[in-house]
Amino acid sequence: MSGLNLPMLFKLLGLPLKNCLLASFLLLLLPVHFLVVVPAADAAMLSCLPLVSVMQEKVRVFSGKGSTREPAAADDLLNPVAEGFLTTENLDRTSEPQVVKVGCLLPLSGLYGEYGQRFLRGMELALGIYPGAESCRDRTIKLLVRDTRSMPDMAVSLIHELVEKEQASLLVGPVVGPVAISAAREAARLQVPIITLTSQPGVAGTGPLVFQHFITARNQAEELVRLMVEILGMDRKVVVLYPDTLFGQTFCRCLATAANQAGLKAVETVEYRASATDFGPVVKKIISIQSVATGKNPARTSRHQNRWASKDMVLVLPGSRRRLNLLLPQLFHYGLENILVFGSRGWHDLLGDGKLSHGVKKVFFVDAFSASGKKMPAVLLQYRKKYEQQFKKKASLYDAYGYDTAILIKRVVAQLEGNQPASAMQLGEIIRTLPEMEMVTGTTKLRADGEIEKRLYRFTVEKGGVDFLPQTPPLPGQ
């Protein structure tokens, strides 16, 4: 080993000793490891390292990672009074945007694993997290993905891991109703904003930082009422036939409330058991309601007369594809033909091929997504093309909501200022004040209780297939 002293360095670099004072000043700016002992065999390598290059590297490091500033000219580096040379404060520093860690709680395995995978693919598409997307990848958001296995206790445990260990400042998910409720309560207790991806009633309103972003019974019921008023006016008799499930009861209650607010007074409701296979009793009750409305005696009403009476009937049928397949033939059996039906998104699954049967004349229904249909909006067409090209899979409601959730988070992060970590309250406040925006799953806005609702797409089905209906402006006060 040999010591590296000033005269030796001058000699190796070929500098005249008369510039000793200037060189001494320059050496003070060099990294410490250049001023300590180095192996004798390596000392000669310094002769190949021009002093200007060393000083250029020094300025580049000072200017910070990601800086677009070019290294200073050689003449400036050798001039002690050159602008920006004596103090690092004057060097150009491009501040790094802060990275927001988002904890993602999804069922990636088990019974609901496929749904969780769809949500995740949609989020990855929006954030550019897939092969070949390096140029468009969003590097301001770090997605921390965890598998809840559809277990409430697992979700709660993962929330603590993500918030306390990983320092996640925003949570997304879960999907399954009971899991989402447990997660929402725990996030509210920890005062961390969470955007759940469930239709479960009761999630929105759990706390000021709890949000819900998925199509709900309330959203569908209110959109159907707007559609009925536009198409039918205020005077038609409406009968709601709904299952005794949580969805069915919530849908019926919300539709009745919305109908009353819109001025629709003639609304009757009939409930049936979700496990039923014989719908004779409830169909007879509907016939009785319709007969009273038309002034006929239901005890003397024949099947032929039922067929005539049902021409003016407006029937609201929420429910799943399985229940509708059991119910519709029995409506036809009891003579309820040529029915005008309004329905929830379950009709989309039932009428995917656009074929009507069982005496139904025409159907109107609402949904937040469609993979097919005439007059499809451009935003849906573009999303379908992008998703299907990337993943070679058919786009669905679930990945579309995942995509829109990630877009929403990007807009939240874009409003953060500076490079200081955002507080939970700050993120929550930004979410609450987001303006109405057009998204894949429909024009989106936030309700006061935290539900992120949509102007749902409207569809009609006749013999020709499924058609999109044009959207209309919201009614006054809506």
CORWO-V760969 format. One record per residue. RES is the residue in one small letter. BURIAL is # if it has 16 or more other ideal C-beta (glycine too) atoms within 10 Angstrom, else .. Layout:
res=<RES	RES>
burial=<BURIAL	BURIAL>
This chain:
res=<m	s	g	l	n	l	p	m	l	f	k	l	l	g	l	p	l	k	n	c	l	l	a	s	f	l	l	l	l	l	p	v	h	f	l	v	v	v	p	a	a	d	a	a	m	l	s	c	l	p	l	v	s	v	m	q	e	k	v	r	v	f	s	g	k	g	s	t	r	e	p	a	a	a	d	d	l	l	n	p	v	a	e	g	f	l	t	t	e	n	l	d	r	t	s	e	p	q	v	v	k	v	g	c	l	l	p	l	s	g	l	y	g	e	y	g	q	r	f	l	r	g	m	e	l	a	l	g	i	y	p	g	a	e	s	c	r	d	r	t	i	k	l	l	v	r	d	t	r	s	m	p	d	m	a	v	s	l	i	h	e	l	v	e	k	e	q	a	s	l	l	v	g	p	v	v	g	p	v	a	i	s	a	a	r	e	a	a	r	l	q	v	p	i	i	t	l	t	s	q	p	g	v	a	g	t	g	p	l	v	f	q	h	f	i	t	a	r	n	q	a	e	e	l	v	r	l	m	v	e	i	l	g	m	d	r	k	v	v	v	l	y	p	d	t	l	f	g	q	t	f	c	r	c	l	a	t	a	a	n	q	a	g	l	k	a	v	e	t	v	e	y	r	a	s	a	t	d	f	g	p	v	v	k	k	i	i	s	i	q	s	v	a	t	g	k	n	p	a	r	t	s	r	h	q	n	r	w	a	s	k	d	m	v	l	v	l	p	g	s	r	r	r	l	n	l	l	l	p	q	l	f	h	y	g	l	e	n	i	l	v	f	g	s	r	g	w	h	d	l	l	g	d	g	k	l	s	h	g	v	k	k	v	f	f	v	d	a	f	s	a	s	g	k	k	m	p	a	v	l	l	q	y	r	k	k	y	e	q	q	f	k	k	k	a	s	l	y	d	a	y	g	y	d	t	a	i	l	i	k	r	v	v	a	q	l	e	g	n	q	p	a	s	a	m	q	l	g	e	i	i	r	t	l	p	e	m	e	m	v	t	g	t	t	k	l	r	a	d	g	e	i	e	k	r	l	y	r	f	t	v	e	k	g	g	v	d	f	l	p	q	t	p	p	l	p	g	q>
burial=<.	.	.	#	.	.	.	.	#	#	.	#	.	.	.	.	.	.	.	.	.	.	#	.	.	#	.	.	#	.	.	.	.	.	.	.	.	#	.	.	.	.	#	.	.	#	.	.	.	.	#	.	.	#	#	#	.	#	#	#	.	#	#	.	.	.	#	.	.	.	#	#	.	.	.	.	#	#	.	.	.	.	.	#	#	.	.	.	.	.	#	.	.	.	.	.	.	.	.	#	#	#	#	#	#	#	#	#	.	.	.	#	.	.	#	#	#	#	#	#	#	#	#	#	#	#	#	#	#	.	.	.	.	.	.	.	.	#	.	#	#	.	#	#	#	#	#	#	#	#	#	#	.	#	#	#	.	#	#	.	.	#	#	.	.	.	.	#	#	#	#	#	#	#	#	#	#	.	#	#	#	#	#	#	#	#	#	#	.	#	.	#	#	#	#	#	#	#	#	#	#	.	#	#	.	#	#	.	#	#	#	#	#	#	#	#	#	#	#	#	#	#	#	#	#	#	#	#	#	.	.	#	.	.	.	#	#	#	#	#	#	#	#	.	#	.	#	#	#	#	#	#	#	#	#	#	.	#	#	.	.	#	.	#	.	.	#	#	#	#	#	#	.	#	.	#	.	.	#	.	.	#	#	.	#	#	#	#	#	#	#	.	#	.	.	#	.	#	.	.	#	.	.	.	#	#	#	.	#	#	.	.	#	#	#	#	#	#	#	#	.	.	#	#	.	.	#	#	.	#	#	#	.	#	#	#	#	.	#	#	#	#	#	#	#	#	#	#	.	#	#	.	.	#	.	#	.	#	#	#	.	.	#	#	#	#	#	#	#	#	#	.	#	.	.	#	#	.	.	#	.	.	#	#	.	.	#	.	.	.	#	.	.	.	#	#	#	#	#	#	#	#	#	#	#	#	#	#	#	.	.	#	#	.	.	#	.	.	.	.	.	#	.	#	.	#	#	#	.	#	#	.	.	.	.	.	.	.	#	#	#	#	#	#	.	#	.	.	.	#	#	#	#	#	#	#	#	#	#	#	#	.	.	.	#	#	.	#	.	.	.	.	.	.	.	.	.	.>
